Amino acid sequence: MLKKFIIITIFIILILLLSIFFIKENLKYEVNRDKTFKSPNGKHQITLRYDYASRPYVFKNGKLIYKYDGPGFNETVDWYIKWLSENEILLYCHSSNERYNEEYHIIID
C-alpha cells in the first residue's frame, strides 16, 4: 500500500513539474504579434516573435536562429525585417524619436 502511494505521489509530482515547464515555455513569447516573412526567392520562411518585453526572436522552421540579448523595453517596440539577400536579413528598430535605433545582420542557414 505504501509503495503504491509513493509511486502515485512521484507520478503526480512529475506531471506537475512537466506542466509548469510547458506553461512557462508557452508564456515566454507573445505569439499574437508574430510576423512571418518569406525570402525573395521563397527559399526561406522566418518568423519574428517577441517576448513580453518587446525583445525580438527570429525562428526558422520553429528553430530559434536569433535571440536579442539586450535588456527589455518598457513600452511596445516594433522590429522590422529587410531581406538583404536570400540568406541574410537586417533586423532593425528605428523609432521616430531616435530613442531606439538598432540594427542586426542575421545569416539564415
C-alpha positions in Angstrom: 0.0 0.0 0.0 2.8 2.4 0.9 4.6 1.6 -2.4 1.5 2.4 -4.4 1.2 5.7 -2.5 4.8 6.6 -3.2 4.5 5.8 -6.9 1.3 7.8 -7.3 2.9 10.7 -5.4 6.0 10.7 -7.7 3.8 10.4 -10.8 1.7 13.5 -9.7 4.9 15.5 -8.9 6.3 14.7 -12.4 3.1 15.7 -14.0 3.1 19.0 -12.1 6.7 19.7 -13.0 6.1 19.0 -16.7 3.0 21.2 -16.7 4.9 24.1 -15.1 7.7 23.7 -17.7 5.3 23.7 -20.7 3.2 26.6 -19.3 6.4 28.6 -18.7 7.7 27.9 -22.3 4.3 28.9 -23.8 4.2 32.2 -21.8 7.7 33.1 -22.8 6.6 34.6 -26.1 3.8 37.0 -27.1 2.7 35.0 -30.1 -0.2 37.3 -31.1 2.4 39.7 -32.5 4.1 37.0 -34.7 5.1 38.1 -38.2 6.1 35.7 -41.0 8.4 36.6 -43.8 9.5 34.8 -47.0 12.8 35.3 -48.6 12.9 37.0 -52.1 13.1 33.6 -53.9 10.9 31.8 -51.4 13.7 29.5 -50.2 13.4 30.5 -46.5 10.5 31.4 -44.3 11.2 33.0 -40.9 9.0 34.2 -38.0 9.6 37.3 -36.0 8.4 36.8 -32.5 8.6 39.0 -29.3 8.7 38.3 -25.7 6.7 40.3 -23.2 9.5 43.0 -23.0 9.4 43.5 -26.8 12.7 41.7 -27.3 12.8 40.1 -30.8 13.4 36.5 -31.6 13.8 35.0 -35.1 12.7 31.5 -35.9 13.2 29.3 -39.0 11.1 26.2 -39.1 10.3 26.5 -35.4 14.0 26.6 -34.5 15.4 29.7 -32.8 18.1 31.3 -35.0 18.4 34.7 -33.4 17.8 36.0 -29.8 18.1 39.6 -28.8 20.4 39.7 -25.8 19.8 43.3 -24.8 17.5 44.4 -21.9 13.8 44.5 -22.5 11.8 47.7 -23.3 9.3 49.5 -21.0 7.0 50.0 -23.9 5.9 48.2 -27.0 8.6 48.3 -29.6 8.2 47.1 -33.2 11.1 45.4 -35.0 11.3 45.1 -38.8 13.0 42.7 -41.2 14.5 43.6 -44.5 15.9 40.9 -46.8 19.4 41.8 -47.9 19.8 38.5 -49.9 18.3 35.1 -50.0 20.3 34.1 -46.9 20.7 37.4 -45.0 18.3 39.7 -43.2 18.6 43.0 -41.5 16.6 43.1 -38.2 16.1 46.7 -37.2 14.2 49.0 -34.9 14.1 52.7 -35.7 11.9 54.9 -33.6 10.7 58.4 -34.7 12.3 60.0 -31.6 15.6 58.1 -32.2 15.3 56.5 -28.8 15.6 53.0 -30.2 17.9 52.8 -33.2 19.3 49.3 -33.5 20.3 47.1 -36.5 21.4 43.5 -36.6 22.6 41.4 -39.6 21.5 37.8 -39.4 22.6 35.0 -41.7 20.0 32.4 -42.5 21.4 28.8 -42.9 
